[in-house]
């Protein structure tokens, strides 16, 4: 399979992952298929989709390393922007229908409900990433752009914990998301660098119990 074909397939998959759930939610809203509690259903679906797309975004770099395909990286931005779009839909649903656009109620929830605070913090962390996702901003910020976009790691972690603390009964599903996130973060660790850092002190430390008459440790002339 050629590189252009792989990129074409991955782009279709990335856009479908963002558009298809949104089309379903629009259809369900107009056909009264949102269940007995439409607001709760919308909040759950948009939040869940946001977390799934964040995990998909974080999976692009490990997939590139495993497969050697650079096309994964070229669809990462699309996935990340769709993830933020669903975070905004999730937050907007809560703000409009639960709080009725009340800043006072929002402030009270941020103080009293820790899971709301975590979710709001994740939204704030993702905001500059969405605003600076273009190639123009990447050229302007240069190395700072990469440092800035590492905010996706704490944002995804806050989102996963937000989901765990939000669920009052069965926590298996949010815990699965958290485990996937931790695996994706672990795959980004520089294993070779860590191994060298651990082994270097051992190899460079002289043996205090060595025999000084041993010719293998005598200084060279």
RATA-V655546 format. One record per pair of residues at least 24 apart in sequence whose C-alpha atoms are under 10 Angstrom apart, sorted by the first residue. I is the first residue (numbers start at 1). J is the second residue. Records with the same first field share a line. If there is no record, write none. Layout:
I=J / J
This chain:
3=69 / 70 / 71
4=71
5=71
6=69 / 70 / 71 / 72
7=69 / 70 / 71 / 72 / 73 / 74 / 75
8=71 / 75
9=71
10=71 / 72 / 74 / 75 / 76
11=71 / 72 / 74 / 75 / 76 / 78 / 79
12=75
13=75 / 79
14=53 / 56 / 57 / 72 / 75 / 76 / 77 / 78 / 79 / 80 / 82
15=75 / 78 / 79 / 82
16=79
17=49 / 52 / 53 / 56 / 78 / 79 / 82 / 83
18=49 / 50 / 53 / 78 / 79 / 80 / 81 / 82 / 83 / 85 / 86
19=82
21=45 / 46 / 49 / 86
22=46 / 49 / 86 / 89
39=93 / 94 / 96 / 97 / 98
40=93 / 94 / 97 / 98
42=89 / 90 / 93 / 94
43=86 / 87 / 89 / 90 / 91 / 92 / 93 / 94 / 97
44=90 / 163 / 166
45=86 / 89 / 90
46=83 / 85 / 86 / 87 / 88 / 89 / 90 / 91 / 93
47=83 / 86 / 87 / 88 / 89 / 90 / 91 / 119 / 159 / 162 / 163
48=83 / 86 / 87 / 90 / 159 / 160 / 163 / 173 / 174 / 177
49=82 / 83 / 85 / 86 / 87 / 90
50=79 / 80 / 81 / 82 / 83 / 84 / 85 / 86 / 87 / 88 / 89 / 90 / 156 / 159
51=83 / 84 / 86 / 87 / 155 / 156 / 157 / 159 / 160 / 163 / 174 / 177 / 178 / 181
52=79 / 83 / 156 / 160 / 177 / 181
53=78 / 79 / 80 / 81 / 82 / 83 / 84 / 86 / 87
54=79 / 80 / 81 / 82 / 83 / 84 / 86 / 87 / 152 / 153 / 155 / 156 / 159 / 181
55=79 / 80 / 83 / 152 / 153 / 156 / 160 / 177 / 178 / 180 / 181 / 184 / 185
56=80 / 83 / 181 / 184
57=81 / 82 / 83 / 152
58=152 / 153 / 156 / 181 / 184 / 185 / 188
59=180 / 181 / 183 / 184 / 185 / 187 / 188
60=184
61=184 / 187 / 188
62=184 / 185 / 186 / 187 / 188
63=187
65=187 / 188
77=129 / 130 / 133 / 134
78=133
80=126 / 129 / 130 / 133 / 152
81=126 / 129 / 130 / 131 / 133
82=130
83=126 / 130
84=122 / 123 / 126 / 127 / 129 / 130
85=130
87=119 / 120 / 122 / 123 / 126 / 127 / 159
88=123 / 127
90=119 / 123
91=116 / 119 / 120 / 123
113=165 / 166
114=162 / 165 / 166
115=158 / 159 / 161 / 162 / 163 / 164 / 165 / 166 / 167
116=162 / 163 / 165 / 166
117=158 / 162
118=155 / 157 / 158 / 159 / 160 / 161 / 162 / 163 / 165
119=155 / 156 / 158 / 159 / 160 / 161 / 162 / 163 / 166
120=155 / 158 / 159 / 162
121=154 / 155 / 158 / 159 / 162
122=151 / 152 / 153 / 154 / 155 / 156 / 157 / 158 / 159 / 160 / 162
123=155 / 156 / 158 / 159
124=155
125=149 / 150 / 151 / 152 / 153 / 154 / 155 / 156 / 158
126=150 / 151 / 152 / 153 / 154 / 155 / 156
127=151
153=181 / 182 / 184 / 185
156=181
157=181 / 182 / 185
